[in-house]
Each structure stands twice: as structure tokens, then as C-alpha cells.
Amino acid sequence: MKHRTHDLQKDGRLHIRNERPEDYRQVEEMTRRAFYNLYVPGCTEHYLVHVMRSHPDFLPQLDLVAELDGRVVGNIMYTKAVLTGPDGEERQILTFGPISVLPEYQRMGIGKLLMEESFKRAAQLGYEVIVITGSPSNYVTCGFQSCKKHHICLEDGTFPAALLVKELRPGVLDGRKYVYRYSPVMQIDEQAAQRFDSGFEPMEKKHQASQEEFYILSNATL
């Protein structure tokens, strides 16, 4: 029987803290397990975690882990991103990802707990907007809305169905059209990612239904 996060927190078994250097490999292994074969055969998210930490857009203050009984079971990471307005002015915002939870601890609310804590900390740092790419079903309950509602598009002018927006300060987006640009760290070197992956325990790459769902969603626009 799975426990709920508020019960685990009440019992003192689960708490949120900043990632520490001694957590790095454990977080990379966890991220790999969480994403392997989910969107494509294999995954590169653990490599992204690895290179993100040394990038200037990375925000260590918002690099959080969920620790359960002394074991890291979840993680969320943030980088800076940019909204460019119609007059060329730039607005610094945030994006997060990867967000991962060990498969055996998923659907317990740990990911939501990590998000909620990170939202509070991001607001305290003065950030007002978060834009992410993800499945709406995973994020609308946490206050994310369609990018089109906020007139936020990509550089090609499209409004992806998976591009989601959250105002940390309600009403801060003023209805003008903005172009979203994520950090260059998100542009993964596939060959470097494969070399990095070879240093982990072998896992079988497979095709599965979730990959087709991802393909459809990632190519859908509004």
C-alpha cells in the first residue's frame, strides 16, 4: 500500500532539501530509471542533469531533492529562461526539468510536493513566471495553463499544446505576446549523452506506447 506524502511528512520520513554533491550520482541514476524508454528508447535526461549543474543558467537554490528514510527518491531542477516582448524587451523567467521520481515511488504525490516547494522558493527569489514543456494532465492541477492563454509562443510563432505557463504572481503577464526561449543547456549533444550513458548499468532500450503518445503531444499545436 502506497503512503501519501502528507503522512510521510507528518511521520518525519519525507523531507525536501537542496541537492548536495554527494547526491549527484544517485540523482542521475534515479533520473535515468524514471525516464528510460518513456519518451524514446533509452533516455538522455540523466545526462542533462549532469551537464546542467555547471551551466550558468542553472539555479542551485532551486535544485531540490525529496528524501525518504534517508534515500533520495525525487528531484527537480531549474534553469533560467527568457520571454521576449513585442518591443524586444526581455523578461527573465524560469523553467524546470527534469523532474523525476523513482518508479516505485511514483503516484504518491512526491513530484507535486517538489513542485509546490520549488514554487515558494522561486517566488521568494523574485521570479514571477514559469514556462515548461510537459503533458498538461501532469501539471494543470499545479496551476499551469496553456501558453496560448498567455500569448506565449515559440520563435517560429507556434503555440505548442505541451507548452505550459504558471504565474507565480497572478496577473503578472499583461496580455502582450511573448516569445519563449529556453536555456542553451537544453540542446543535448546526443553522442555525448550516449557516451555518458555507457557508464551506467546496462538497461534494455525498448519501444513502448508512451513514446507514441509523446510524439503526438510534442508535435501538436493550438
TATACOR-V835888 format. One record per pair of residues at least 6 apart in sequence whose ideal C-beta (glycine too) atoms are under 8 Angstrom apart, sorted by the first residue. I is the first residue (numbers start at 1). GAP is how many residues later the second one is. D is the distance in Angstrom with one decimal. If there is no record, write none. Layout:
i={I;I}
gap={GAP;GAP}
d={D;D}
//
This chain:
i={2;2;3;4;4;5;5;5;5;5;5;6;8;8;8;9;9;13;13;14;14;14;14;14;15;15;16;16;16;16;16;16;16;17;17;17;18;18;18;18;18;19;19;19;19;19;19;19;23;23;24;24;26;27;27;27;27;28;28;28;28;29;29;30;30;30;30;30;30;30;31;31;31;31;31;31;32;32;32;32;32;32;33;33;34;34;34;34;34;34;34;35;35;35;35;35;36;36;36;37;37;37;37;37;37;37;38;38;38;39;39;39;40;40;41;41;41;41;42;42;42;44;44;44;44;45;45;46;46;46;47;47;47;47;47;48;48;48;48;48;49;49;49;50;51;52;52;52;52;53;53;55;55;55;55;57;57;57;57;57;57;58;58;58;58;59;59;59;59;59;61;61;62;62;62;62;62;62;62;62;62;63;63;63;63;64;64;64;64;64;64;65;65;65;66;66;66;66;66;66;66;66;67;68;68;73;73;73;73;74;74;74;74;74;74;74;74;74;75;75;75;75;76;76;76;76;76;76;76;77;77;77;77;78;78;78;78;78;79;79;79;79;79;79;79;80;80;80;80;80;81;81;81;81;81;81;81;81;81;82;82;82;82;82;82;83;83;83;83;83;83;83;83;83;83;84;84;84;84;84;85;85;85;85;86;86;91;91;92;93;93;93;93;93;94;94;94;94;94;95;95;95;95;95;95;96;96;96;96;97;97;97;99;99;99;101;101;101;111;112;112;115;116;119;119;119;119;122;122;123;123;127;128;128;128;128;129;129;129;129;129;129;130;130;130;130;131;131;131;131;131;131;131;131;132;132;132;132;132;133;133;133;133;133;134;134;134;135;135;136;136;136;136;136;139;139;140;142;143;143;144;144;144;145;145;145;146;146;146;146;146;146;147;147;147;147;147;147;147;147;148;148;149;150;150;150;150;151;151;151;151;151;152;152;152;152;152;152;152;152;153;153;153;153;153;154;154;154;154;155;155;158;159;159;160;160;160;160;161;161;161;161;162;162;162;163;165;167}
gap={105;106;105;104;105;9;103;104;105;107;108;103;6;60;100;6;104;55;56;52;53;54;96;99;51;52;48;49;50;51;97;98;101;47;48;50;42;43;45;46;47;8;41;44;45;46;56;58;42;49;26;29;46;22;38;45;48;18;21;22;172;17;171;42;43;44;45;70;71;72;14;15;18;44;67;69;11;13;14;165;168;171;69;70;11;64;66;67;68;69;72;8;10;11;63;65;6;7;167;6;168;169;170;171;173;174;172;173;176;171;172;175;171;174;164;165;166;170;155;161;163;144;146;149;153;53;55;150;151;154;141;145;146;149;150;50;137;138;140;145;26;28;49;146;134;6;25;27;133;7;10;24;128;129;130;22;23;24;126;127;128;19;20;21;127;19;20;21;35;66;60;64;14;15;16;32;34;56;59;60;63;12;13;14;15;11;12;50;53;54;57;7;9;10;6;7;8;9;35;44;47;48;6;37;42;28;29;32;37;25;26;27;28;31;36;37;39;40;23;24;25;39;20;22;23;35;38;39;42;19;20;21;22;16;17;18;40;44;15;16;17;103;104;106;107;12;13;14;15;103;11;12;13;14;50;99;100;101;102;8;9;10;11;98;99;7;8;10;46;48;69;95;96;97;98;6;7;94;95;97;6;91;92;93;90;91;38;87;35;34;35;36;37;38;28;33;35;36;37;35;36;37;38;87;88;19;22;34;36;35;36;37;12;15;16;7;9;10;27;29;30;27;26;11;23;47;49;8;46;45;46;41;39;40;41;44;36;37;38;39;43;44;14;35;36;38;16;21;32;33;34;35;49;51;7;12;31;32;34;27;29;30;31;85;10;28;30;27;82;8;10;25;26;28;25;27;24;24;23;24;20;21;22;19;20;21;13;15;17;18;19;76;6;12;13;16;17;18;33;75;11;74;16;15;17;23;28;22;24;25;26;27;7;11;13;21;25;26;27;28;6;24;25;26;27;6;9;25;26;24;26;63;62;63;58;60;61;62;56;59;60;61;55;56;58;17;8;6}
d={7.0;5.2;6.5;6.7;6.2;6.2;6.0;4.1;5.9;7.6;4.9;7.9;3.7;6.5;8.0;6.9;7.9;5.9;5.3;6.4;7.1;4.8;7.5;7.8;7.7;5.8;5.5;7.3;5.7;7.7;6.7;6.5;4.8;7.0;6.2;6.3;7.1;7.3;6.1;6.2;7.4;6.3;7.7;4.5;6.8;5.0;6.7;8.0;6.0;5.6;7.7;7.3;5.1;6.2;6.6;6.2;4.9;4.5;5.5;5.8;7.9;7.3;6.8;6.5;7.3;7.8;6.6;5.9;7.9;5.4;5.2;4.4;5.1;6.7;5.6;4.5;6.3;7.2;4.0;7.6;6.1;7.6;6.4;6.0;7.6;7.8;3.8;6.2;6.6;6.3;7.7;4.0;4.3;7.3;6.8;6.6;6.4;4.9;5.4;7.2;6.6;4.9;7.9;5.7;7.7;7.4;5.4;7.5;7.5;7.1;6.0;4.4;6.0;7.7;3.8;6.0;6.0;7.3;6.9;7.7;4.5;5.1;7.0;4.1;7.7;4.4;7.1;7.5;7.3;7.5;6.6;7.0;4.0;4.6;6.8;6.3;7.4;7.3;6.1;7.9;7.6;6.5;6.2;6.3;6.4;5.2;5.9;6.5;5.4;7.6;7.5;7.0;6.8;7.9;4.2;4.4;4.4;7.9;3.9;7.6;5.9;7.3;7.6;5.6;7.2;4.6;6.6;6.8;7.3;7.9;6.6;6.4;7.5;7.3;3.9;7.5;7.5;5.4;5.9;6.0;7.6;7.7;7.6;5.1;7.1;7.0;5.3;5.7;6.3;5.7;7.8;4.8;6.6;5.0;7.2;5.5;3.5;7.3;7.4;5.0;6.5;5.6;7.2;7.0;7.9;6.3;4.9;4.5;6.3;7.8;6.7;4.3;7.2;7.0;4.5;6.3;7.9;5.5;7.5;7.1;5.5;7.3;5.6;8.0;4.4;7.7;4.4;6.6;5.4;6.4;7.0;6.5;7.6;5.3;6.9;4.7;6.8;7.1;7.4;5.9;7.8;7.5;4.3;6.1;7.5;5.9;7.5;6.6;7.9;6.1;7.7;5.2;6.3;4.4;6.1;6.8;6.5;5.0;6.1;5.3;7.0;6.2;6.9;7.6;4.7;7.1;4.3;5.6;7.0;7.5;6.7;4.1;7.0;5.9;7.8;5.4;7.6;6.4;4.6;6.8;6.8;5.7;7.7;5.7;5.8;5.8;7.3;7.2;7.8;6.7;7.2;4.2;6.6;6.0;5.8;5.1;7.1;4.8;7.7;6.6;5.6;5.5;8.0;5.6;7.3;7.7;6.7;6.7;6.0;6.1;7.3;7.4;5.8;6.4;7.0;7.8;5.0;5.2;7.9;7.6;6.3;5.4;7.2;7.5;7.9;7.5;6.2;7.0;6.1;4.6;7.2;6.1;6.8;5.2;4.7;4.5;6.9;7.2;5.9;6.6;6.4;6.6;7.9;7.3;4.6;6.6;7.1;6.5;6.8;7.1;5.3;7.9;5.3;8.0;6.9;7.0;7.8;5.3;7.9;7.1;5.0;5.8;7.3;7.8;7.9;6.1;6.1;6.7;6.2;7.3;7.5;7.3;7.3;6.4;5.4;8.0;7.8;7.2;5.0;7.9;4.0;6.5;4.8;6.7;5.5;7.2;7.6;7.6;7.8;6.9;7.4;6.5;6.8;5.4;6.9;4.0;6.6;5.4;7.3;7.8;4.3;4.7;7.3;4.7;7.9;4.9;7.6;7.9;6.5;6.5;4.4;6.5;7.7;7.0;5.7;7.8;7.7;4.8;7.7;5.3;5.2;7.0;7.6;6.1;6.9;6.6;7.2;7.0;6.1;5.6;6.7;4.8;5.8;4.4;7.5;7.0;5.6;7.5;6.2;4.0;6.4;5.7;5.3;5.9;7.2;6.9;7.4;5.9}
//
